[in-house]
Amino acid sequence: MPKKKKYGYVLSRRGLNAGLQVGSTALVADNSGAKEVMIIDVPLVKNRIRRLARAAVSDLVVVTIKKGTPQVRKQISYAVVVRQKRPYKRPDGTWISFSDNAVVLVNPDGTPKASEIRGTIPKEVGERWPSVAKLATSII
């Protein structure tokens, strides 16, 4: 039975190791003007009471922009996690990890706010967010 479609994608976490939690900082991998963000919420993730919500690659998160141009600073936005430092295992048995934690700012319907994504993104993001994958320079 497929999951309910909400926020512009099908919710399917597929057992990925969650590498970011509420309060984590991440770099912004697009040209929207933001440089660094802090995760403040992970929508649609049910947790035990008083436990911080965790996000994995290709999860939608709510962020506040900490560093960037004056027009975008101190604003709350949605973002998609595109890279995480913590290794996670793919179904074929390979382990993937990146050198940084990175997100891409998106609208609530899932369309990116920027016109370019810097760096590589994993194929899990491309399967779940096709509009984000179109802007990526390389997919691994």
N, C-alpha and C positions, 0 to 999 in steps of 0.2 A: 504494500500500500504506500503510494508516494506521499511525501510530506506536503503540508499546506504551503502554497506559494504566497510569500509575503516579502515585502521590501525588495521586489524585483528579482528574486532568485529562489531556487528550491532549497529548503533547509536540509542539509545532509552533511554531518560532520565527519562521518566515516572513520571514527576512532583515531583521528590524528592527535599527536601529542600537543597539548596546548602550551605554547611558549610564552604567552603574554597574559597578564591579569590586570584587573582594575588598578590604576596607579602607575602602570608601566609607561615609559616614554619610548617613542619611536620616531624615526626620521620619516620625512615625507618624500616619496619617490616620484613626484610629479612637478610640473611647473605652475602650480596654482598660486605660488607666493608664500606658502607656509614652509617652514623648515623643520620644526620639531613639534610633536603633539604629545598629549598625555591621554591615555585611555580612561574614560570615566564610566563607561557602561558597555555591557555586551548584551544587546537585546535578544530575546527569544531563547536565552540559555537559562534553564532552570537549575538552581543550586540549593544546597542545604542552607538553612538560615545562618546568617553571619559569616558565610564563606564567600570569599571574593570570586567573582565570575572570571572565567579564563577564556581566552580566545586562541584559536589555532590559525594556520594559514587558510586564507579565503573566507574567514569569518567577517561579518559586518560588525563594526564597533562604533560607539559614540565617543568622539574625542573633543578635547578643547585644545586650541592652537596656542602654544607657548611662545614660539619664536617664528618670526617671519616679517612680512611687510606690514606696515601699520594698518592697512585696510583689512587684513585677515586676522590679525592678532586678537586674542581674547574672545574669539567666537567659538560656538559649539557647532560641530559638523558631524556627518557620518563619514566613515572610512572603511576600506577593505584592507585586511592584513595581507601583504604580498610577500614578505620575507620574515623569518624568525631565526634567532640564533640557536634555539634548542633543536636538536636533530629529531626528525620524524621519519617513520618508515612507510614506504610506498607498498602497494599490494604485491609488486614484483620482487620485494625483498631488499631493495636499495634504500640506503639511509641518506637523507638530504638535510643539510644545514647551511645557513648563510652567515656572512660575517657581520650582519647588522639586523636590527628589527626595523621594518619599513611598512608604511601604509600608503594608500592612494585615496585621496579625498573624493567622495562621491555624493550625489544627491540621494534623497530617500528612495527614489525609484531605481537606483543602481547605475545611473549614467555618470561617468567621471566629470569632475569639474574642470579638469585640465585638458590640454591637447597633446601632451607627451608624457611618457613614463620613462624615467631613467633607471638603468640597471635591468637585471634579469628578473623574471617572475616564474614561479613553478607552474606546471601544467594544470595543477589542481585549481589554481585561480582562473585559468583560461576556460576550464570546463564549467565552473560555477558562475563566472562573471564574463561572458563573451565580449561585452562592451569595453571592459577594462583590458582584455587581451588584445583587442584591435590596436590599442595605442602603445603596446609594449614593443621594445626594440628586439628583445630575445626572450624565448620561452624555453625552459629546460624541464 
